[in-house]
């Protein structure tokens, strides 16, 4: 159960039809691209939380 948090970024990345759109744009990037870039820090935080939880 400790590793369930790792499924969150995977599930979001696989749900591409939910965020496959052009609008809204951020600094000229369509929503699809900047949402994928925003997924990177979310993944890092999830991995860090699981790592700290397993390490204890």
C-alpha positions as CSV (number, residue, x, y, z in Angstrom):
1,X,0.0,0.0,0.0
2,X,3.0,2.3,0.4
3,X,3.6,2.4,-3.3
4,X,0.0,3.4,-4.3
5,X,1.0,7.0,-4.5
6,X,3.3,6.1,-7.4
7,X,0.2,5.2,-9.5
8,X,-1.1,8.8,-9.4
9,X,1.4,10.3,-11.9
10,X,1.0,7.2,-14.1
11,X,-2.8,7.5,-14.1
12,X,-2.7,11.2,-14.9
13,X,-0.2,10.6,-17.8
14,X,-2.4,7.8,-19.2
15,X,-5.5,10.0,-19.0
16,X,-4.4,12.0,-22.1
17,X,-7.9,12.5,-23.5
18,X,-8.8,14.5,-20.4
19,X,-6.2,17.2,-21.1
20,X,-5.6,16.9,-24.9
21,X,-6.5,20.4,-25.8
22,X,-4.9,23.5,-27.1
23,X,-6.5,26.1,-24.8
24,X,-5.6,27.5,-22.3
25,X,-2.1,28.5,-23.5
26,X,0.7,29.3,-21.1
27,X,3.7,31.3,-22.5
28,X,2.6,30.2,-26.0
29,X,2.6,26.5,-25.1
30,X,-0.7,24.6,-25.6
31,X,-2.3,23.0,-22.5
32,X,-1.2,19.5,-23.5
33,X,2.5,20.4,-23.4
34,X,2.6,22.5,-20.3
35,X,0.5,20.0,-18.4
36,X,3.0,17.3,-19.2
37,X,5.8,19.6,-18.0
38,X,3.8,20.2,-14.8
39,X,3.5,16.5,-14.3
40,X,7.3,16.2,-13.8
41,X,7.4,18.1,-10.4
42,X,4.3,16.1,-9.3
43,X,6.0,12.9,-10.1
44,X,9.1,14.0,-8.1
45,X,7.0,14.9,-5.1
46,X,5.2,11.5,-5.2
47,X,8.5,9.6,-5.5
48,X,10.0,11.6,-2.7
49,X,7.0,11.0,-0.4
50,X,7.1,7.2,-1.1
51,X,10.9,7.1,-0.6
52,X,10.7,8.9,2.8
53,X,7.8,6.6,3.8
54,X,9.7,3.4,2.9
55,X,13.0,4.5,4.4
56,X,11.5,4.9,7.9
